[in-house]
Amino acid sequence: MKTKHFYTHLIETTDITLEIAQLNVTSKERVHLLSLVEANIHSAVVSMVLSSLEPHDKKIFLQNLSINEHNKTWLHLRQKAGNIEEEIKKTIDDTISELLKDVRKVKS
Amino acid sequence: MPKKSVHYQKLLKKWTKKHANLQKEIFEKHKDAFDWLENNSKQIAVGSAAGLFLLTNPIIAQIPNEFSTSISNAQTVDKKVFLIYDLKSILPQTVEPLTQTQEKEIAQILERTFNIPVTAELAGKRLNTSYGYIGQEQHLARYPGDNMFNHFEKPEEAEKYWKYGMAPGLGAWRYFADSKNSMTEEENLSEKYYIAVQTFLAPGFELNAKEYVDFFKFRKMLVVNPQNGKAVVAVIGDAGPAKWTGKSLGGSPEVMQYLERADGRQRGPVLYFFVDDPENKTPLGPISYN
C-alpha cells in the first residue's frame, strides 16, 4: 500500500487548492499549477532531509527514496535524524505558505 | 491553441524557477551522495527512470493531457479539480484495496464534493475493495420479456447502447421489475445505472450468505472515476466479475460511458462507496457538480 511520497500523509493542500481554484485560470492550468506545488514541496523536503543527515546516511536516504521504500525511509530517518517528521511537516507547511503568498500576489 | 491565462503564466514562471533553483542547490550541496547513487544504481536497482523521478521530480513543462475537463467558466470554483487533486494525493500508486484510513479520507472528500453521505462500510458490511478496475457489462433484462428490441425508450439510446447487447442470463437478483406495466422509473433507472460487484468476496459473506445477499441487493453505490472526477449513483444489480479477470467490478453500458471508462487494455480504476440513503432520497444516475 504505497502513497506517492513517503511524506504524503503530512501534506495539507486544502488552502492552496482553494486559493488556486479562485484564480482566473482554466481547469487544466489549475491542475498543472497543483503539480508544480507538489514538485516544489518534494524538492524542499528532499533538501531539508539531506541537510539533516551525515554523508553516509544521505546515501542510504537517497537509495531508499529511489526505490520508493516508505517504511525503510522512515525507519532510517527516525534512527538517524530523531524527530524529523515534525521538521518535514514544518518544511511542507512553510513551502505551502510561500507558494500561497505567490498566488495571493498574482491575484492582487 | 488557446491563450494561457495571465495568472497561470506568472505562477508557472515563478514556480518553475523556484523549483529549478532548489534542485540546483540540492545537487550542488549533496553532490557526493548523488554521485554515489549514480555509480551504484545498478547494484541497488534504482528502477532508473522511476527512481530518478522520485529524486528529482522534474517540473512538468506542459499542461498534462489527461485532464480533459472542458471549461465553461474559468472563474467558477471547479470542484472537479479539487476532487481530482485531492483523490490523487490519497490514492495509492497501484490499484489495490485501500486502507481504512484512506477509505475514511476519501469518503470525506466525496461527501464534501457531492453532498451525499457515503461510506466503505455500512451496517458492518463492506466489499472486498472500494477501489478497483471496472469492466464492461451488458444490458440486463428488466422484466420478463425485455429484450434488445424493446429495451430502449429512444432511438438515440439504442444508437449509443445497442452494441453492448443483453446478458443471456438474468442478474443476480433476477428481474428489476415484475412486468413492463408495473415497472417504475426507479426500477428502469436501476438497470440503466447498475454495477456488478464481487459480493461473494465480501468479508463474512460465506458465514451468512443470505443476510449479505439481502444487504447487497440493489444497494446504492457512488461510483467515481478519480481521473476525471465523473461520478454516478448506481445500484448493485449483479454479482461479479470472477476474481481471475483482474477486475473488481463491472458497469452497465450507461455507467461505463458516463464515467468514460473502458474495458480491455484501456481499463481503468474507479472508487465505489455505499450511499447511506435509508430514506431512498438519492436519485440514480450521473451527479452534477452544481
Interface residues (C-beta under 8 A of the other chain):
Chain A: M1 K2 T3 K4 H5 T8 I11 T13 T17 L18 A21 Q22 L23 N24 V25 T26 S27 K28 E29 R30 V31 H32 L33 L34 S35 L36 V37 E38 A39 N40 H42 S43 A44 V46 S47 L50 S51 P55 K58 K59 F61 L62 Q63 L65 S66 I67 N68 L99 D102 V103 V106 K107
Chain B: P2 K4 S5 V6 H7 Y8 K10 L11 L12 K14 W15 T16 K18 H19 L22 Q23 E25 I26 K29 H30 D32 A33 F34 W36 L37 N40 S41 I44 A45 V46 G47 A50 G51 L52 L54 L55 N57 P58 I59 I60 Q62 I63 P64 F67 S68 T69 S70 I71 A74 Q75 V77 D78 K80 V81 F82 I84 Y85 D86 K88 S89 I90 P92 Q93 T94 E96 P97 L98 T99 Q102
